[in-house]
Amino acid sequence: MTEGRTRSFPEGSSPSGSAYGVRAAISHWWLQARILEQRGPATTDSLTGRERATLALPADGLTAVAIARRLAVSPRTVNKHLEHLYRKLGVRDRLQAVLVARDAGLVCAGGGGLAR
């Protein structure tokens, strides 16, 4: 490090080892698991047909642009559908939405679209 600059790391970890990164990853996954436990199961009752179709495509790993091409809408429309899905499912990002949808049986675990 440059003289005069300091960086603090959690006790027991160092910038030279990978322990800090591993701890951060474990903390992230633990926190996500706690969030999922506290939230009730996701339902499809409030999802529109277009939102359900939009939800299946990120599960297959498609970007907003690719989803827009498949659905014949603009990427902005896809992002709006995703925002609505996040709110309805109680999640903050695409990964959480896909995990919640998969756990609730809304999309197939191995990709391939909607489960029901």
Secondary structure, 3 states (H helix, E strand, C coil): CCCCCCCCCCCCCCCCCCHHHHHHHHHHHHHHHHHHHHCCCCCCCCCCHHHHHHHHHHHCCCCHHHHHHHHCCCHHHHHHHHHHHHHHHCCCCHHHHHHHHHHCCCECCCCCCECC
